Amino acid sequence: MAAGRIVVGVDGSEPSRRALRWAARQAELTGDRLEAVIGWEYPASGWAAMAPGMPLAAMPSGAAAETDPEELARRTLDEAVTATLGGAAAAATDRLVVNGHAAQALVERAAGASLLVVGDRGHSGFTAALLGSVGRHVTHHAPCPVVVVRGDTG
């Protein structure tokens, strides 16, 4: 039987890092490839002068890297994978930065996957929620089994 693929949502939060650790251990046990995914979107506000596709060259030197949401997502993903898994496990992890809402990006990437793994909540203001909006969406819409990795429930 050919090895499959485990997709894990990573946004840099501690719950997503727990999910990444769990998914890496599972991939090690099953022989599946590990694919870490982060979704990004242009902010709805705060970038009034910037539209998708607008060149960032007009911005002050260095500002483009700080304000480009795709680059920020890529850096967040790379830092989280490297810091969480380290060494050979991080190097073997496929990384994908997707333009789109995180929940929908994960559901789309989960097509054909063995498993989709997410943390119980990510970067949001609702830390008391039992399950974040991304976790809730993927558990209802993913085309494969979903694991939600819970943190401290105390």
SEZALO-997767 format. One record per residue (C-alpha): x, y, z; residue in three letters. Coordinates in nm, 4 decimals, always signed. Example, Ala and Ser with C-alpha at 12.3 -4.5 7.8 and 13.67 -1.06 7.14 Angstrom:
<atoms>
        u        v        w  aa
  +1.2300  -0.4500  +0.7800 ALA
  +1.3670  -0.1060  +0.7140 SER
</atoms>
This chain:
<atoms>
        u        v        w  aa
  +0.0000  +0.0000  +0.0000 MET
  +0.1395  +0.3392  -0.0997 ALA
  +0.2058  +0.5961  +0.1694 ALA
  -0.0518  +0.8692  +0.1991 GLY
  -0.0435  +1.2299  +0.3026 ARG
  -0.1282  +1.3960  +0.6334 ILE
  -0.2298  +1.7612  +0.6053 VAL
  -0.1846  +1.9816  +0.9118 VAL
  -0.2986  +2.3412  +0.9557 GLY
  -0.0308  +2.5676  +1.0996 VAL
  -0.0774  +2.9343  +1.1893 ASP
  +0.2104  +2.9717  +1.4361 GLY
  -0.0119  +2.9517  +1.7452 SER
  +0.0669  +2.7043  +2.0223 GLU
  -0.2421  +2.4921  +1.9423 PRO
  -0.1282  +2.4633  +1.5802 SER
  +0.2214  +2.3660  +1.6957 ARG
  +0.0692  +2.0894  +1.9117 ARG
  -0.1225  +1.9715  +1.6054 ALA
  +0.1998  +1.9790  +1.4012 LEU
  +0.3840  +1.7680  +1.6610 ARG
  +0.0973  +1.5183  +1.6726 TRP
  +0.0750  +1.4986  +1.2929 ALA
  +0.4529  +1.4476  +1.2625 ALA
  +0.4395  +1.1565  +1.5078 ARG
  +0.1454  +1.0067  +1.3202 GLN
  +0.3248  +1.0430  +0.9860 ALA
  +0.6269  +0.8696  +1.1363 GLU
  +0.4072  +0.5776  +1.2479 LEU
  +0.2172  +0.5425  +0.9207 THR
  +0.4874  +0.6368  +0.6710 GLY
  +0.2657  +0.9135  +0.5312 ASP
  +0.4126  +1.2380  +0.3989 ARG
  +0.3503  +1.5416  +0.6173 LEU
  +0.2172  +1.8575  +0.4560 GLU
  +0.2011  +2.1741  +0.6690 ALA
  -0.0441  +2.4304  +0.5296 VAL
  -0.1058  +2.7950  +0.6107 ILE
  -0.3721  +3.0098  +0.4473 GLY
  -0.3464  +3.3838  +0.4002 TRP
  -0.5741  +3.6600  +0.2746 GLU
  -0.5387  +4.0299  +0.2135 TYR
  -0.6836  +4.2093  +0.5165 PRO
  -1.0303  +4.3550  +0.4670 ALA
  -0.9184  +4.6878  +0.6132 SER
  -0.5995  +4.8649  +0.7007 GLY
  -0.4580  +4.8298  +0.3506 TRP
  -0.6834  +5.0808  +0.1782 ALA
  -0.4111  +5.1770  -0.0673 ALA
  -0.3197  +4.8212  -0.1595 MET
  -0.5151  +4.5895  -0.3850 ALA
  -0.4284  +4.2284  -0.4692 PRO
  -0.1562  +4.2231  -0.7312 GLY
  -0.0380  +4.5758  -0.6607 MET
  +0.3425  +4.5918  -0.6754 PRO
  +0.5103  +4.6469  -0.3434 LEU
  +0.8144  +4.8136  -0.5010 ALA
  +0.6802  +5.1601  -0.4210 ALA
  +0.6970  +5.0889  -0.0485 MET
  +0.9974  +5.1933  +0.1614 PRO
  +1.2916  +4.9531  +0.1584 SER
  +1.2198  +4.6468  +0.3726 GLY
  +0.8551  +4.7423  +0.4236 ALA
  +0.7317  +4.5033  +0.1533 ALA
  +0.8527  +4.1974  +0.3418 ALA
  +0.6913  +4.3253  +0.6604 GLU
  +0.3536  +4.4003  +0.5017 THR
  +0.3185  +4.1360  +0.2311 ASP
  +0.0706  +3.8871  +0.3835 PRO
  +0.1935  +3.5986  +0.1677 GLU
  +0.5541  +3.6518  +0.2774 GLU
  +0.4448  +3.6885  +0.6402 LEU
  +0.2509  +3.3597  +0.6124 ALA
  +0.5525  +3.1865  +0.4558 ARG
  +0.7795  +3.3081  +0.7355 ARG
  +0.5266  +3.2078  +1.0015 THR
  +0.4987  +2.8581  +0.8538 LEU
  +0.8742  +2.8125  +0.8145 ASP
  +0.9461  +2.9341  +1.1688 GLU
  +0.6744  +2.7151  +1.3200 ALA
  +0.7840  +2.3987  +1.1348 VAL
  +1.1530  +2.4537  +1.2079 THR
  +1.1055  +2.5440  +1.5759 ALA
  +0.8480  +2.2711  +1.6418 THR
  +0.9968  +1.9768  +1.4543 LEU
  +1.3625  +2.0696  +1.4042 GLY
  +1.6240  +1.8860  +1.2002 GLY
  +1.5325  +1.6040  +0.9659 ALA
  +1.1591  +1.6100  +1.0464 ALA
  +1.1327  +1.9786  +0.9531 ALA
  +1.3359  +1.9245  +0.6363 ALA
  +1.1102  +1.6357  +0.5310 ALA
  +0.7890  +1.8335  +0.5846 THR
  +0.6221  +1.9687  +0.2718 ASP
  +0.5121  +2.3305  +0.3230 ARG
  +0.2329  +2.5012  +0.1386 LEU
  +0.1266  +2.8654  +0.1575 VAL
  -0.2242  +2.9062  +0.0140 VAL
  -0.4020  +3.2276  -0.0801 ASN
  -0.7442  +3.1890  +0.0772 GLY
  -0.9278  +3.1473  +0.4026 HIS
  -0.7509  +2.8911  +0.6222 ALA
  -1.0546  +2.6671  +0.6689 ALA
  -1.1324  +2.6440  +0.2990 GLN
  -0.7636  +2.6001  +0.2074 ALA
  -0.7371  +2.3064  +0.4479 LEU
  -1.0540  +2.1410  +0.3191 VAL
  -0.9288  +2.1717  -0.0392 GLU
  -0.5807  +2.0368  +0.0463 ARG
  -0.7395  +1.7470  +0.2366 ALA
  -0.8798  +1.6025  -0.0867 ALA
  -0.7060  +1.2674  -0.1258 GLY
  -0.5293  +1.2959  +0.2107 ALA
  -0.5240  +1.0203  +0.4720 SER
  -0.5891  +1.2647  +0.7527 LEU
  -0.6379  +1.6343  +0.8300 LEU
  -0.5016  +1.7623  +1.1624 VAL
  -0.5761  +2.0971  +1.3287 VAL
  -0.5372  +2.2501  +1.6719 GLY
  -0.8420  +2.3213  +1.8831 ASP
  -0.8091  +2.6938  +1.8169 ARG
  -0.5664  +2.9304  +1.6514 GLY
  -0.5021  +3.3026  +1.6463 HIS
  -0.8306  +3.4613  +1.7462 SER
  -0.9739  +3.6582  +2.0326 GLY
  -1.1997  +3.3753  +2.1474 PHE
  -0.9609  +3.1752  +2.3629 THR
  -1.2447  +3.0406  +2.5750 ALA
  -1.4027  +2.8656  +2.2766 ALA
  -1.3951  +2.4865  +2.2872 LEU
  -1.3223  +2.4716  +1.9153 LEU
  -1.2111  +2.7505  +1.6828 GLY
  -1.3925  +2.8453  +1.3642 SER
  -1.1362  +2.6692  +1.1415 VAL
  -1.1600  +2.3483  +1.3452 GLY
  -1.5379  +2.3629  +1.3389 ARG
  -1.5431  +2.4183  +0.9612 HIS
  -1.3018  +2.1368  +0.8745 VAL
  -1.4756  +1.8839  +1.1000 THR
  -1.7952  +1.9458  +0.9041 HIS
  -1.6545  +1.9724  +0.5514 HIS
  -1.3261  +1.7804  +0.5183 ALA
  -1.3231  +1.4955  +0.2646 PRO
  -1.1106  +1.2779  +0.4961 CYS
  -1.0884  +1.1937  +0.8669 PRO
  -1.0049  +1.4921  +1.0914 VAL
  -0.8108  +1.4990  +1.4175 VAL
  -0.8492  +1.8016  +1.6428 VAL
  -0.5571  +1.8155  +1.8867 VAL
  -0.6705  +1.9594  +2.2172 ARG
  -0.4473  +2.1449  +2.4562 GLY
  -0.4784  +2.1984  +2.8279 ASP
  -0.8449  +2.1804  +2.9164 THR
  -0.7965  +2.3017  +3.2744 GLY
</atoms>
